[in-house]
Amino acid sequence: MNTKAYTSIIDSVEVSTFETSRFDLKIDTNKLDGIATRLTKEILDGTTIEASYLHAGNGSSPNENRGSLGVVSELDENYTAWVEGLYFDNFNGLWNSNYGITGGVSRKLGPGELVVECTRIQDTQTQEAIAYKCWITPNIMFGPQMTF
């Protein structure tokens, strides 16, 4: 298998498994009740496309599937903006909605980032959020968030 061809198409791949109910992660029986993956590719300097997929078996409930396709752009050394199209199938609480869109902008400010984001779910809801996140370690952020 030629992996070099794939690395020129995809920059990073993330895969995770999770339980959707207590003790339902049974890797030894080839049953993955919850799995998620994300693919990223830088298409221009500072601009990345991301695609993700999540499957949750939910035990006896209908299987839940979610997907997204988005663009993230570093506008300059202080600002980042993003927009993402969302797809849902049997998403808990949004039974009559299959699509959504989310977008936002963040600005480096002091020891952290100020984040403003808006999400619109088909025929269901619009949600705005503002947050300030401080870096605790290079991989961990902490901060308050208000959602309207």
PyMOL commands that set and color helices and strands:
alter all, ss='L'
color gray80, all
select helices_A, chain A and resi 3-9+27-29
alter helices_A, ss='H'
color red, helices_A
select strands_A, chain A and resi 12-18+34-44+47-56+64-74+79-89+99-109+112-121+125-137+140-142+145-147
alter strands_A, ss='S'
color yellow, strands_A
deselect
rebuild
show_as cartoon
